[in-house]
Amino acid sequence: MSTQTDPLSATPSWTFFDPTRLHISQRREKPIGMRVHDPNSDNSRVLQLHSLEIFRWLGLAVPHVIWWLTDERQKPNLVAITELESGVAYVVPFGGRTHFRCRRSGEPFRPDTSADATGLCATLFSLHAFHTRLLHKRVELAVEASVMASQLSAFVRQHPERDQIYQLLRE
């Protein structure tokens, strides 16, 4: 199913910006949690298969969506790209929390959702937003985002938490 490696035991493949060291005028351009991809990491193949622009969008959007979906007080500052055998990838939060209490429209959602399922939901939300935003501007990227979302949807159909994921996506 997933060729995921343990992100905590692997060599770090992300460079973290320290926003406090930036001049005040640059802090909006490089928000907390923005990552720069290391070309020597295992995720290089995923980035060769898909547009870097989509992954830049996901890197910025997914932590916001996870923060919106969960009861966290701040956005997660560590995320990992999980690659599937089909070549599509999604973003998963990691570091300390293995389950999240998701919510929609202010109502708590039960039971707790795994980090994997939360990442799938957040990535699908973000791909849909990316597709909608670029549909009339950059058609080739919008089509690529739509194909990625279709492949992820096929993976969700086999996921053990598919009922919880569908419930979160429907609301």
LOBA-51022 format. One line per 10 residues: number of its first residue (from 1); for each residue x, y negated, z of N, C-alpha, C. Coordinates in nm, 3 decimals. Layout:
N
NUM> X:Y:Z:X:Y:Z:X:Y:Z  ...
//
This chain:
171
1> 0.082:0.118:0.000:0.000:0.000:0.000:0.087:-0.126:0.000  0.153:-0.156:0.110:0.229:-0.278:0.123:0.376:-0.245:0.144  0.464:-0.315:0.077:0.607:-0.294:0.094:0.663:-0.400:0.188  0.598:-0.416:0.301:0.634:-0.520:0.395:0.750:-0.475:0.483  0.848:-0.562:0.502:0.955:-0.534:0.597:0.927:-0.614:0.723  0.985:-0.570:0.833:0.966:-0.642:0.958:1.039:-0.775:0.950  0.966:-0.887:0.947:1.030:-1.017:0.926:1.122:-1.057:1.040  1.102:-1.003:1.160:1.185:-1.042:1.272:1.320:-0.973:1.270  1.328:-0.853:1.210:1.455:-0.782:1.206:1.535:-0.815:1.080  1.470:-0.868:0.980:1.539:-0.900:0.855:1.619:-1.029:0.870
11> 1.712:-1.048:0.779:1.787:-1.172:0.778:1.693:-1.285:0.741  1.697:-1.398:0.812:1.604:-1.507:0.781:1.620:-1.553:0.636  1.509:-1.565:0.566:1.514:-1.608:0.427:1.451:-1.746:0.410  1.434:-1.817:0.519:1.371:-1.947:0.513:1.459:-2.050:0.583  1.460:-2.170:0.531:1.528:-2.281:0.596:1.420:-2.370:0.654  1.429:-2.401:0.781:1.328:-2.483:0.846:1.375:-2.627:0.855  1.287:-2.719:0.823:1.317:-2.860:0.838:1.287:-2.902:0.981  1.370:-2.985:1.038:1.343:-3.043:1.168:1.291:-3.184:1.143  1.159:-3.206:1.154:1.102:-3.335:1.117:1.150:-3.449:1.206  1.198:-3.420:1.326:1.244:-3.528:1.414:1.374:-3.588:1.365
21> 1.446:-3.517:1.278:1.573:-3.568:1.227:1.555:-3.650:1.100  1.433:-3.653:1.048:1.406:-3.729:0.926:1.370:-3.873:0.961  1.398:-3.962:0.868:1.354:-4.100:0.883:1.202:-4.102:0.879  1.141:-4.194:0.950:0.994:-4.199:0.962:0.925:-4.202:0.826  0.986:-4.266:0.725:0.922:-4.276:0.593:0.923:-4.143:0.518  1.008:-4.048:0.558:1.017:-3.920:0.489:0.940:-3.809:0.558  0.888:-3.832:0.675:0.826:-3.725:0.751:0.702:-3.668:0.684  0.629:-3.746:0.610:0.510:-3.693:0.542:0.547:-3.605:0.425  0.661:-3.630:0.362:0.702:-3.550:0.248:0.748:-3.411:0.289  0.797:-3.397:0.411:0.848:-3.268:0.458:0.783:-3.235:0.592
31> 0.658:-3.187:0.590:0.585:-3.164:0.714:0.642:-3.046:0.792  0.602:-3.035:0.917:0.645:-2.924:1.002:0.605:-2.793:0.937  0.697:-2.700:0.931:0.666:-2.568:0.878:0.694:-2.550:0.730  0.733:-2.655:0.658:0.762:-2.638:0.516:0.889:-2.554:0.500  0.889:-2.463:0.406:1.001:-2.373:0.388:1.065:-2.390:0.251  1.193:-2.360:0.246:1.265:-2.355:0.120:1.304:-2.210:0.097  1.275:-2.157:-0.020:1.300:-2.015:-0.046:1.448:-1.990:-0.074  1.501:-1.884:-0.017:1.639:-1.840:-0.040:1.638:-1.743:-0.158  1.709:-1.773:-0.268:1.705:-1.685:-0.385:1.763:-1.547:-0.361  1.837:-1.527:-0.253:1.896:-1.396:-0.223:1.803:-1.306:-0.143
41> 1.686:-1.354:-0.108:1.597:-1.275:-0.023:1.520:-1.172:-0.106  1.450:-1.083:-0.034:1.371:-0.979:-0.099:1.251:-1.035:-0.174  1.211:-1.156:-0.144:1.093:-1.214:-0.206:1.121:-1.274:-0.343  1.246:-1.266:-0.391:1.280:-1.325:-0.521:1.199:-1.263:-0.634  1.174:-1.132:-0.629:1.099:-1.065:-0.735:0.957:-1.118:-0.743  0.897:-1.144:-0.627:0.761:-1.199:-0.625:0.760:-1.335:-0.691  0.860:-1.417:-0.661:0.864:-1.550:-0.719:0.895:-1.547:-0.868  0.962:-1.442:-0.915:0.986:-1.430:-1.058:0.858:-1.389:-1.130  0.771:-1.312:-1.063:0.647:-1.268:-1.125:0.542:-1.378:-1.128  0.547:-1.466:-1.030:0.445:-1.570:-1.019:0.510:-1.707:-1.016
51> 0.432:-1.806:-1.043:0.482:-1.942:-1.050:0.525:-1.992:-0.912  0.641:-2.058:-0.909:0.690:-2.116:-0.784:0.593:-2.221:-0.732  0.524:-2.288:-0.824:0.429:-2.392:-0.783:0.314:-2.333:-0.700  0.269:-2.213:-0.735:0.164:-2.148:-0.656:0.215:-2.117:-0.516  0.339:-2.068:-0.506:0.391:-2.035:-0.373:0.421:-2.160:-0.291  0.457:-2.269:-0.357:0.472:-2.395:-0.283:0.336:-2.436:-0.225  0.231:-2.423:-0.307:0.097:-2.456:-0.261:0.057:-2.366:-0.144  0.081:-2.235:-0.158:0.046:-2.142:-0.051:0.125:-2.171:0.076  0.253:-2.204:0.062:0.335:-2.234:0.178:0.286:-2.354:0.256  0.226:-2.450:0.185:0.171:-2.568:0.253:0.027:-2.546:0.299
61> -0.052:-2.476:0.218:-0.195:-2.465:0.247:-0.229:-2.357:0.349  -0.164:-2.241:0.340:-0.202:-2.128:0.425:-0.190:-2.157:0.574  -0.080:-2.219:0.623:-0.078:-2.250:0.767:-0.193:-2.340:0.811  -0.235:-2.434:0.726:-0.350:-2.520:0.758:-0.478:-2.436:0.765  -0.496:-2.345:0.671:-0.617:-2.262:0.668:-0.619:-2.168:0.788  -0.503:-2.110:0.823:-0.497:-2.023:0.941:-0.533:-2.102:1.066  -0.481:-2.223:1.077:-0.514:-2.309:1.191:-0.664:-2.339:1.194  -0.723:-2.361:1.076:-0.866:-2.390:1.067:-0.949:-2.267:1.103  -0.903:-2.148:1.063:-0.979:-2.025:1.087:-0.968:-1.975:1.231  -0.860:-2.006:1.299:-0.834:-1.944:1.429:-0.851:-2.043:1.543
71> -0.836:-1.991:1.663:-0.849:-2.076:1.781:-0.715:-2.134:1.824  -0.619:-2.136:1.735:-0.488:-2.192:1.768:-0.498:-2.342:1.788  -0.413:-2.396:1.871:-0.411:-2.541:1.892:-0.320:-2.611:1.793  -0.234:-2.537:1.729:-0.148:-2.595:1.626:-0.127:-2.493:1.515  -0.081:-2.542:1.401:-0.059:-2.453:1.286:0.054:-2.355:1.319  0.046:-2.231:1.265:0.158:-2.138:1.288:0.282:-2.190:1.218  0.396:-2.176:1.282:0.518:-2.229:1.221:0.602:-2.120:1.156  0.559:-1.995:1.165:0.631:-1.886:1.100:0.533:-1.806:1.014  0.565:-1.794:0.886:0.484:-1.712:0.797:0.578:-1.625:0.714  0.527:-1.513:0.666:0.605:-1.423:0.581:0.526:-1.392:0.456
81> 0.596:-1.372:0.346:0.531:-1.331:0.221:0.532:-1.179:0.218  0.414:-1.119:0.208:0.401:-0.973:0.200:0.369:-0.937:0.056  0.451:-0.851:-0.002:0.433:-0.812:-0.141:0.362:-0.677:-0.148  0.267:-0.666:-0.239:0.197:-0.540:-0.264:0.262:-0.469:-0.382  0.231:-0.341:-0.398:0.288:-0.263:-0.508:0.250:-0.319:-0.644  0.135:-0.385:-0.652:0.089:-0.442:-0.779:0.169:-0.566:-0.819  0.253:-0.617:-0.728:0.333:-0.735:-0.758:0.274:-0.863:-0.704  0.150:-0.860:-0.658:0.090:-0.979:-0.600:0.135:-0.988:-0.454  0.132:-1.108:-0.399:0.176:-1.127:-0.261:0.078:-1.216:-0.187  0.081:-1.208:-0.056:0.001:-1.297:0.028:0.083:-1.337:0.149
91> 0.038:-1.441:0.216:0.113:-1.500:0.327:0.053:-1.452:0.459  0.139:-1.406:0.550:0.095:-1.353:0.680:0.165:-1.429:0.792  0.090:-1.472:0.894:0.157:-1.534:1.010:0.226:-1.428:1.094  0.341:-1.461:1.152:0.405:-1.368:1.244:0.477:-1.446:1.352  0.520:-1.374:1.452:0.591:-1.438:1.562:0.504:-1.447:1.685  0.502:-1.343:1.765:0.430:-1.348:1.892:0.288:-1.296:1.887  0.206:-1.345:1.795:0.065:-1.305:1.791:0.045:-1.197:1.686  -0.026:-1.092:1.727:-0.060:-0.986:1.631:-0.207:-0.991:1.593  -0.290:-1.056:1.674:-0.434:-1.068:1.645:-0.479:-1.212:1.666  -0.577:-1.251:1.588:-0.631:-1.387:1.595:-0.782:-1.380:1.614
101> -0.835:-1.473:1.690:-0.979:-1.486:1.705:-1.021:-1.590:1.602  -1.083:-1.544:1.495:-1.121:-1.635:1.386:-1.258:-1.696:1.412  -1.283:-1.809:1.349:-1.411:-1.877:1.363:-1.444:-1.945:1.231  -1.571:-1.965:1.209:-1.617:-2.042:1.094:-1.730:-2.130:1.142  -1.735:-2.251:1.099:-1.840:-2.348:1.135:-1.850:-2.365:1.286  -1.738:-2.355:1.356:-1.737:-2.377:1.500:-1.782:-2.259:1.583  -1.838:-2.157:1.520:-1.885:-2.039:1.593:-1.771:-1.937:1.604  -1.747:-1.882:1.726:-1.643:-1.780:1.738:-1.680:-1.655:1.659  -1.582:-1.594:1.602:-1.602:-1.472:1.523:-1.540:-1.357:1.601  -1.616:-1.252:1.623:-1.564:-1.137:1.697:-1.569:-1.015:1.608
111> -1.488:-0.918:1.621:-1.377:-0.902:1.714:-1.251:-0.971:1.662  -1.141:-0.955:1.735:-1.015:-1.015:1.692:-0.973:-0.957:1.558  -0.913:-1.041:1.477:-0.869:-1.002:1.344:-0.717:-0.994:1.344  -0.662:-0.893:1.279:-0.517:-0.877:1.275:-0.453:-0.992:1.198  -0.323:-1.010:1.220:-0.250:-1.113:1.147:-0.254:-1.086:0.997  -0.250:-0.959:0.959:-0.256:-0.921:0.818:-0.388:-0.965:0.755  -0.500:-0.934:0.821:-0.631:-0.972:0.768:-0.649:-1.124:0.769  -0.599:-1.190:0.873:-0.607:-1.336:0.878:-0.529:-1.398:0.763  -0.410:-1.343:0.736:-0.329:-1.392:0.624:-0.396:-1.369:0.489  -0.460:-1.253:0.473:-0.534:-1.226:0.349:-0.645:-1.329:0.327
121> -0.724:-1.354:0.432:-0.833:-1.452:0.422:-0.778:-1.590:0.387  -0.675:-1.631:0.459:-0.618:-1.765:0.436:-0.560:-1.777:0.296  -0.495:-1.671:0.247:-0.438:-1.675:0.112:-0.548:-1.681:0.007  -0.655:-1.603:0.025:-0.767:-1.607:-0.070:-0.836:-1.743:-0.070  -0.857:-1.802:0.048:-0.913:-1.938:0.055:-0.823:-2.036:-0.020  -0.692:-2.027:0.003:-0.598:-2.121:-0.058:-0.590:-2.103:-0.209  -0.591:-1.978:-0.257:-0.589:-1.954:-0.402:-0.715:-2.008:-0.468  -0.830:-1.993:-0.401:-0.954:-2.047:-0.456:-0.946:-2.200:-0.465  -0.894:-2.263:-0.360:-0.881:-2.409:-0.361:-0.784:-2.454:-0.470  -0.674:-2.382:-0.486:-0.575:-2.413:-0.589:-0.636:-2.399:-0.728
131> -0.712:-2.291:-0.750:-0.778:-2.267:-0.878:-0.877:-2.379:-0.909  -0.960:-2.415:-0.811:-1.060:-2.520:-0.831:-0.995:-2.654:-0.861  -0.887:-2.683:-0.790:-0.820:-2.812:-0.806:-0.754:-2.826:-0.943  -0.701:-2.716:-0.998:-0.626:-2.723:-1.122:-0.702:-2.677:-1.246  -0.828:-2.642:-1.230:-0.903:-2.583:-1.341:-0.903:-2.670:-1.466  -0.913:-2.802:-1.451:-0.920:-2.891:-1.567:-0.787:-2.959:-1.597  -0.686:-2.940:-1.509:-0.558:-3.008:-1.528:-0.451:-2.914:-1.584  -0.431:-2.802:-1.517:-0.328:-2.706:-1.557:-0.392:-2.568:-1.565  -0.449:-2.538:-1.678:-0.529:-2.417:-1.695:-0.447:-2.291:-1.672  -0.320:-2.290:-1.718:-0.239:-2.168:-1.704:-0.214:-2.134:-1.557
141> -0.194:-2.235:-1.471:-0.176:-2.209:-1.328:-0.307:-2.168:-1.263  -0.417:-2.228:-1.307:-0.548:-2.191:-1.253:-0.580:-2.045:-1.286  -0.548:-2.003:-1.408:-0.572:-1.864:-1.448:-0.484:-1.770:-1.367  -0.358:-1.808:-1.345:-0.268:-1.724:-1.266:-0.318:-1.710:-1.122  -0.366:-1.820:-1.064:-0.422:-1.814:-0.928:-0.545:-1.724:-0.925  -0.627:-1.731:-1.029:-0.747:-1.647:-1.036:-0.710:-1.498:-1.046  -0.607:-1.466:-1.125:-0.562:-1.327:-1.139:-0.507:-1.277:-1.005  -0.428:-1.361:-0.937:-0.375:-1.322:-0.806:-0.488:-1.296:-0.707  -0.590:-1.382:-0.709:-0.705:-1.365:-0.619:-0.779:-1.235:-0.651  -0.793:-1.201:-0.779:-0.859:-1.076:-0.818:-0.781:-0.955:-0.769
151> -0.648:-0.960:-0.782:-0.566:-0.848:-0.735:-0.573:-0.835:-0.583  -0.573:-0.949:-0.513:-0.586:-0.944:-0.366:-0.723:-0.892:-0.326  -0.827:-0.929:-0.400:-0.962:-0.880:-0.370:-0.969:-0.729:-0.385  -0.899:-0.675:-0.485:-0.896:-0.529:-0.501:-0.826:-0.464:-0.382  -0.723:-0.528:-0.330:-0.653:-0.475:-0.212:-0.742:-0.484:-0.088  -0.820:-0.592:-0.077:-0.910:-0.608:0.038:-1.012:-0.495:0.043  -1.058:-0.448:-0.073:-1.156:-0.339:-0.077:-1.104:-0.211:-0.012  -0.971:-0.195:-0.005:-0.911:-0.076:0.056:-0.860:-0.103:0.198  -0.866:-0.227:0.242:-0.809:-0.265:0.372:-0.894:-0.210:0.487  -0.833:-0.164:0.597:-0.911:-0.111:0.709:-1.004:-0.214:0.774
161> -0.972:-0.342:0.764:-1.056:-0.446:0.824:-1.140:-0.518:0.719  -1.174:-0.448:0.612:-1.245:-0.513:0.501:-1.377:-0.577:0.543  -1.451:-0.514:0.636:-1.579:-0.572:0.678:-1.559:-0.707:0.745  -1.459:-0.718:0.830:-1.430:-0.846:0.896:-1.384:-0.950:0.795  -1.301:-0.908:0.700:-1.252:-1.001:0.597:-1.368:-1.051:0.513  -1.456:-0.960:0.469:-1.572:-1.001:0.389:-1.661:-1.097:0.467  -1.681:-1.069:0.595:-1.766:-1.156:0.676:-1.707:-1.296:0.686  -1.575:-1.304:0.704:-1.510:-1.435:0.711:-1.517:-1.508:0.577  -1.499:-1.436:0.467:-1.499:-1.499:0.336:-1.639:-1.541:0.292  -1.743:-1.472:0.338:-1.881:-1.504:0.296:-1.935:-1.628:0.364
171> -1.897:-1.651:0.488:-1.958:-1.761:0.565:-1.925:-1.895:0.507
//
